[in-house]
Amino acid sequence: MKILICRCHSFSLILPLPQDVLAYLKEKGTVVLPQGCHPGQLGSSSIGDDDDDDEWDSYENQEEEEAVAPDLKEFNKEIESAISVLGGSVFPKLNFSAPQDARWIGFNYSLKSTSPGDIYLLLKSSCFITHDLCTPFKDCVDKDEVDTSVNYCLVLREWMDINPAHEFRCFVKDQELVGISQRDVTQSFSSVVQDNHNIRHDIIQFWNERIKDKFSLVNYTFDVYRPARRKVILIDFNPFGVTTDSLLFQWHEFRVTERCGVEGEHGDDAELSEDLERLELETVRNGDNRERSSSPLSMEDKPEFRYIGGTTGVQPHSYWNYGLPSDVRDLSSGEDAQKLVDLLQMTQGQQESDSSEDEGYGLNR
């Protein structure tokens, strides 16, 4: 199963998740931080006797009488030690994903973490993490044919402030680099427009020298950071398929016959067509108003480098909607028709009630 190969096991400090921590992360319901953990307080797990800590716990007990904060002090110490080794600030993720959808709850809309409390809050608030823990192979075609057991780990990387103009996602199909996309599609960067030829050249050279024929998959994506000329840094690998954001491309342009990075033809054309229709629908919902090629890329175009050259191609941030209540998301997307019906009925009932009150007021004058 190729998704397993894309797990992060390098450039990081890796902490295996004990069973009690894993159970805590999988637990549904109200988000309650472990005992002694507060966001933004490095070392808080070792100062649980302070007056401020007692006041915080007292407040939590008043608000969440039924919620029980787990005792994860031993693992907290491991996290604190790793944070210290990595310079005091880290980027957290699990084996497959980072809690990118939980940015809204982080300080300054960021995943930057300085304490165990920061990390737990991000992980517990993330739908991506829940998916990885509960159904990581849901979209894989060979999930019933191979061993899908996962030894889950907390992966911590030294925090680095990254200029989004220098991030790019690269697509490799049949061991050929076929596409390069601007990573942040919420804005246009003049530096990318002006330097696009050098950026493309540097990434191709980096792939040829450092990755090609060295990575075990034939189809995959990888993210890089290019802060300066002839300097490219590998960030991560991802599966080649619809579970990975295709950014300024669409998956059918690569004639995708994979799901979740698992090679193999679809059972029939109808299933592939259904997947493509779903992708097109998701594109419309995301507000994408750019012109896209409807045909697969030709060999002479590869790798095509796509970037936003003006404001017409800018897209809304794909993670912003995760900070909204689920009812609001369902209403705006139209995914739950019953909620829309309930809202209309409630609005109609309120209008009728207001109308009756107005009529009564008129008769009493």
N, C-alpha and C positions, 0 to 999 in steps of 0.2 A: 504494500500500500504506500504510494508515493508521498502522501501527505505526511507520513511519519518522518521522511527524510528531510522535510522542510522545517523540522523542529529546531529551535535555537539551542545549540550546544557549544558555542564558541564566543569569544570576545566578551564574556560575561562571567559573573559569579553565580553559580547555580546551587540552589538550596532545595533538596528533595522535600516534598510536602509530607509531613507526618499525617497519620490517619485522622487525628483530631482536628488538624487545620483543614484538611480536605473536606471533612464532614461539615465544618463551620462554613466554608466557602460555598458548599452545595446547598446549605440550609436556606429555605425560602422564608419570606416574611419580612418583618421590620429589620432594617440594618442596625445592628448593635455591635459596637466595637468591642474587642476583647478587653478583659480587665486591665486597667492601667494604661490603655492606649488612647491617645488623643491626637487628632491631626496636628501636624506641625510641631510636635514636641519630641525631638530625638532623645531617646533614653528614658521616655516616660514610664516604660515598663519596670524600670528599676527604682522609681521614686514614688511608688504607690502610697507611701505613708505621709506625703506632704499634705498640708492643709488644702491647697488648691485642688489636689487630686481628690480629696475627700468631698469637697464641695461639688466637683463635677459628678462624682459617682452618686452623690445625694440627689442632684438634679436629675440624673438619668433614671434613678429609681422612682422618682416622682412621676416622670413622664411615661416610663415604660415598666409598669409594675409586673407585667407578665413576661417580659423579655429577660432572658438570663445571659449575661455576658460570659463568654467562655474564658477559661484560664489557659492562655497560650504563652505563658511567660518564657518558657525555655526556647520556643521558636522565635519569640520576639528578640531575645538576646542574640540569636544567630543573625537576624535581620539587621539589628543595630551594628553588630560587628562588621557585616558586609558593607553597610552604608558608610561606616568609618573608613574602611579600606578603600572604598571607591570615591573618597573625597568629600563625603557629607551630603551629596545629592545624587539620586539615582533615577533611572527610567525602569519601571517594573513591567513584567509580562509573565505569562505562563509559557508552557511548551510551544504553543502555536500562536497565540494572539496577545496583543497588548490591550488594555482597557480603554481604547481610543474613544469609545462611545460614552465614557464617563468623564470626559474632560470638563463637562459643565459643573461638576461638583468639586473639581480640583482648584487649587489656588491659582489665580490669574489664568483660568481656562487652560491648565497645563497638567501634564502627568508627572511633573517634577515632584519627587517625594524625598522628605528628609527624616521620616520616622516610620515605624511600623504602622501607626495609626493612619498615616497618609495612604500607605499601600493597601491596607485592609479596606479602607473606605472606597478606593478606586475599584478594587477587585469585586467587592460586594455590590457595587452600583452598576456593574457592566453586564450587558446582555451578551457581549462577545465572550466574556469569561464563562458565563453560565452555559453558553453553547459548547465551549471547549470542554467543560467539565462533564456535561450531561449527554450531549449528542455530537461529539466531534467528527464522527464519520457518517453523519446522516445523509450526505449527498454523494458518498463514494459508492461506485458501482460494485466494488469487490469486497464490501464490508462483511459479507457472510462467508468469504472464502479464506480470509487470513486472520491472524491473531490481532485483535484490535485493542488489546490491553495497553494501558499507558501508565508509565511511572511519572506522575505529575511533579513538576518542579516550579519553584519561583525563580525567575531569571532576573537578575539585577545588573544593569549596565550603568557605568559612570555617566552622569548627566552631562550633556553637551548642548549649549545653546546653538540651534541650527537655523540658518537663514533659509526659509522655505524656497527661495529662488534657486537654491543649489541642490535641491532634492529631485531625483528622477527615478521612475520605475521602468525596468527593462523586461522585455518579453522574449523568451527563447522557445522556439518551436522546432522540433526535429534537429536539435543541436545547432540551430542557426539563430542569431540575434535578429529578430524580425521587426521589433518596434521599441521605441523609447518615448516615454511620455513625461511631461512636466508632472511632478508629484502633487503639488498644491494647485488645484484647479479653481480656487475661489478668487484668484486675481491674476492680472497680467504683469509680467516682470520685464521691464525694458532691457535689463542686462541679458536675459535669455534670448530675446529677440535679436539683439545686436551681436551676441557671441554664439549663436546657435551652431555654426559650422565647427567651431573649436570644441564646443561641448560634445557634439556628436562624435567627433574624432577621438577625443579623450576617452569617452565611454567605450567606444568600439575597441580601442587599443587596450584598455583595462580588461575588458572581457576576453579578448584574445590571449592576453598574457597571464591573467590570474584565474580565470574561471573555465574557459572553454576546454573541454576534454579532461577537466579535473573534477567537476561536479558530476555526481552519479546519475542524475536524471537527464533525459533528452528534452523534456518539456518542463519549463519552470519560469518563474519570474524572480527578479531580484531588484532590490532598491539600493541606490548609491547616493553618495553625497560628494559633490564636486565644488569645493570652496575656492579653488584657484586653478589656473592653467596647469595641465599635466598632473593634477592631484585629484585622485578619485578614491573614495573610501567606501567599502562595502558595508551596508547596513544590515540587510536581511534577505532571506530567500522566502518565497511564497509559492503555493501550488499554482499550476497553470490551469485555470478553469474559473467557472462562474462564481466561486466563493471568494475569489480575489478581485478587488476593484480594478476594472480595466481602464479607469480614468478617461483619457481622451480618445481611447479606442473603443470598439465594441467587439465582444468575443467572437461574433460570427465572422468578422473580418479575417480572423485567423483560421476560419473553418474549424471551430472548436469541436472536437469529438471526445472531449474529456470532461469529467466532473471531478472537482476537488483534486485535480492533478493525477487522476487515475486513467491511464491510457486504455482505449477500447472504443469500438464503434457502438453507437446507440442501437438499441434493438430495432427501431424502425425510424423512418423519416418523420413520422408524426410526433414522436417524442422529442426529436431535435427541434422541430418547428415550434412545438409548445414551449421549449426552453427559450428560443429566440424571441417569441412573442412576449414572454415574461420579461426578458431583458429589455425589450423596447419599451414596455410599459413602465419599468423601473426608471428608464432614462427620462421618459416624459414626466414622471412624478418628481424627479430630481431637478426639473426645470432646465434641462439641457436644451439650448437653442442654437447649437452649433451645427453647421453642415458636416455630415459625415459621409465617407465613402460607403456605398452599398455593396461593393464588390471586394473580394479578398485582395490583399496586397500582392503586387507583382514582384518577382524576384529582384528586378532592377531597383525597386524602391526600398529594399530592405538594407539596413533597418531604417524605417521611416521615423523621423523625429517630429513629434507633435508637441506644440506649445501654444499658448494663448497669445495672439498678437494684438488683441484689442479688447475692449470691454464687452463686445458682442458675444464672446465665447466664455465669459466668466460664469461659473456655476455656483449655486448656494452650497454652503458647507454641508457635506453629507452626514456629519455627526450632530449638527445643531438640534435636529428634531428629537434626539434622545433625551434632551433636557426638558422636554414637555411631558405633561401627564399623558398617559396612554390613551385616555378618552379623546383628548385634543388631537393626537396623532391619527387615531382611527377616523375621526370626523373629517379631518383635512384631507386624508388620503382616500376616503370612501371605502375602506376595507371592511368596516363593520356597518352594514346597512341598518341593522336594528337600532344602533345607537343614534343614527340620523333620524330614524322614525321617532324614537323616544324624545329627541330634542325638539322636533317639530310639534309633537303632541303636547309637550310641556309648554312650548311657546304659545301654541294656540290656546291652551287652557289658561295661561296667564293673561292673554289678551282678552279672552271672554270674561275673566274675573275683573279685570280693570274696567271693561265696558259696563259690566253690571254695577260696579261701584259708582261710575260716572252717572248712570241713569238714576240710581237711587239718590245721589246728591242733587240731581236736577229736580226730582219730585219733592224733595224736602225743602227747597228754597221758597 
